[in-house]
Amino acid sequence: MAQKIIALDAMGGDYGPSVTVAAANMALEEIPGIELVLVGDREQLSTELQKHNLQQDRWVRVQHASEVVEMGDLPVVALKKKKDSSMRVAINLVKEGEVQACVSAGNTGALMATGKFVLKTIRGISRPAICTILPGIHGHTHMLDLGANPDCTPEILLEFALMGSILAQSVEGIESPSVGLLNIGSEEIKGNESIKRASQLIRGTRLNYHGFVEGDDVFRGTVNVIVTDGFVGNVSLKTGEGLAALVSHVLRSEFERNWLTRLAGFCALPVLTALKRRLDPRRHNGASLLGLNGIVIKSHGSADTSSFFNAIKIAAIEIENKVPQRISAEIENYFSQAEEAVT
């Protein structure tokens, strides 16, 4: 089996090495053919490695970086003043070909800006997009963009549709993923002119275009891929996370009201456990920064060990399925066909 070499921004996120090294240990045990480069302060990382009885060898090594991008740093600060940050060094390793992917739980804006600056975008892609998996009634859905691009032209939404479809096809093995464009209604007359134009552009491709989808379709699993701008996408994502927290809180409060409800909660424990497992955001942690000349996976900043491990697993899957190369080939093919149609 081909090796999958991944750089971890080991200092990023709310918990830094205590989580990233523990997740690395889990990944080494559970993901076949993986090699990890832990990027960050050598002394701190060596201490954490010792806690997990890990020795630096072929499978795991430390790459020293003297700086850390803080969660509150502006992207411009990360780019110009922290060139030896664990985030920057990890992405540099992708560019230099020493690793095949980077995973970070650090500052999202800084990660996107650094990834775009260092790796550049794939030819034909205007802006990278953040894409992740959301649970649904019927399976799950890939959704993009989730915050990188608050304002999008119809042409950019078309690019998102192409990239999202390729990602779903590559990592899920879906021959022709269905694609929906998020709108305020499913009827063709609904929405602003930009959304209507984007719909026309997507319909003119070879994609399996479902048409407009609405907010309640996001968690139904109506389509395999949902396309929207980063403003609406991020609000939708955070709303879903908040709703999951609300449901969990209400259930807990109701079952703890009195001895009878506690007994009912005990009887319902298997169902509640299954519900918690199905909606657990840790299982879906790890967003792809699509459109870059390399694989960069963004983990939630508050990720625990299980969450960060899942982000590493997504990086391994994208390496195995050569996602950036597939996106590049499909984009080139699309624009070649568009030029032929014009001539």
C-alpha positions, -999 to +999 in steps of 0.1 A: +000+000+000+013+034-010+025+056+019+005+086+029+027+113+044+009+140+063+022+171+081+003+181+113+003+217+126+009+203+160+007+237+178-026+248+163-061+248+179-072+254+214-053+225+230-021+222+208+002+193+213-018+176+240-045+168+214-025+167+181+001+142+194-025+120+209-045+120+176-012+112+158-007+082+180-043+070+172-037+076+135-005+056+135-024+027+150-055+028+129-046+042+094-025+018+073+005+032+055+006+065+072+037+087+080+034+118+101+055+149+105+047+168+136+054+205+131+060+228+161+082+234+191+106+205+193+109+204+231+071+204+237+065+178+210+092+155+223+077+156+257+043+147+243+057+119+223+073+104+254+039+105+271+026+082+244+057+060+242+064+072+206+099+073+192+109+094+162+114+070+134+102+064+098+066+067+108+067+098+129+092+127+132+093+163+144+099+193+123+108+223+144+089+256+140+097+285+163+064+304+161+026+298+165-003+314+147-027+324+175-064+320+170-069+357+171-041+366+147-051+384+115-042+365+083-018+393+073+000+389+106+004+351+100+016+357+064+041+385+070+053+382+106+051+345+114+070+328+085+083+302+108+050+293+124+040+256+127+011+263+102+034+279+076+061+253+079+035+225+075+021+240+044+056+246+030+063+209+034+033+203+011+046+227-015+081+212-014+067+177-019+080+163+014+045+155+025+012+150+006-012+169+029-014+192+059-039+191+088-043+221+111-068+231+138-054+267+137-069+300+127-092+294+097-085+328+080-047+324+084-048+288+072-068+298+040-046+328+034-013+309+039-025+279+018-035+302-010-002+322-008+021+292-006+003+265-027-016+288-051-049+278-066-055+252-093-055+267-128-091+277-136-101+281-099-106+317-088-110+311-050-105+281-028-136+269-008-141+252+025-161+220+022-172+195+049-196+167+054-229+173+072-250+144+086-285+140+071-316+118+072-305+100+041-267+096+045-247+128+045-240+158+023-209+177+012-214+214+016-193+243+003-184+271+008-185+273+046-169+307+052-140+314+030-159+335+004-188+356+018-194+371-016-195+349-047-202+355-084-222+330-104-189+318-120-174+311-086-204+291-075-200+271-107-164+263-097-176+252-062-202+229-079-174+213-100-151+209-071-177+195-047-189+170-072-153+158-078-147+155-041-179+134-035-171+113-065-135+107-054-139+100-017-174+084-017-171+065-050-204+080-062-204+078-100-225+109-106-231+129-074-262+150-073-256+187-069-280+213-054-277+251-053-289+265-020-317+291-025-348+305-007-371+282-027-369+253-051-388+270-079-369+285-108-384+319-103-370+321-067-338+338-057-317+368-069-302+372-103-268+360-093-283+327-080-304+323-111-274+328-133-253+303-113-281+278-118-279+283-156-242+279-156-243+246-135-271+233-157-249+237-187-223+213-174-221+175-173-229+176-136-258+157-122-276+190-113-307+186-091-316+223-091-324+246-062-325+232-027-337+249+005-324+252+040-344+222+052-327+201+026-293+206+042-298+179+068-322+157+048-295+144+025-316+155-005-284+158-027-248+147-024-234+182-027-249+216-017-233+247-032-236+282-016-216+313-008-194+314+023-217+337+043-248+315+040-228+283+043-212+294+075-245+306+090-261+272+080-233+252+096-233+271+129-271+270+130-270+232+126-243+229+154-264+251+177-296+231+170-277+199+178-266+214+211-301+226+219-316+191+213-290+176+235-296+201+263-334+198+261-333+160+262-309+160+292-330+185+311-363+167+305-349+133+315-334+147+347-367+164+358-378+137+383-373+100+392-399+089+366-382+108+337-348+095+349-362+059+347-375+067+312-341+081+303-324+049+315-348+028+294-341+050+264-303+050+269-295+027+239-315+051+216-300+082+231-265+068+228-271+060+191-285+095+186-255+111+202-231+090+181-250+098+149-250+136+155-216+138+172-198+166+153-164+149+160-173+122+135-175+148+108-146+170+118-122+180+091-130+204+063-112+204+029-098+236+015-106+227-021-090+244-050-054+246-038-025+228-054-023+205-025-044+189+003-051+211+033-076+200+059-090+223+085-099+208+119-122+226+143-102+247+167-117+231+198-112+195+184-104+168+209-083+137+201-111+119+183-120+149+163-085+157+152-079+120+143-109+122+120-094+152+102-062+132+097-083+103+083-099+127+058-064+138+047-054+102+041-085+095+021-079+126-001-043+115-007-053+080-017-079+094-041-057+122-055-084+148-050-064+179-062-052+161-093-088+151-102-101+186-096-073+200-119-081+175-146-118+180-145-115+219-145-092+217-174-116+194-192-145+217-185-129+248-198-116+230-229-151+219-237-164+255-231-139+269-255-148+243-282-185+252-278-177+289-284-156+282-315 
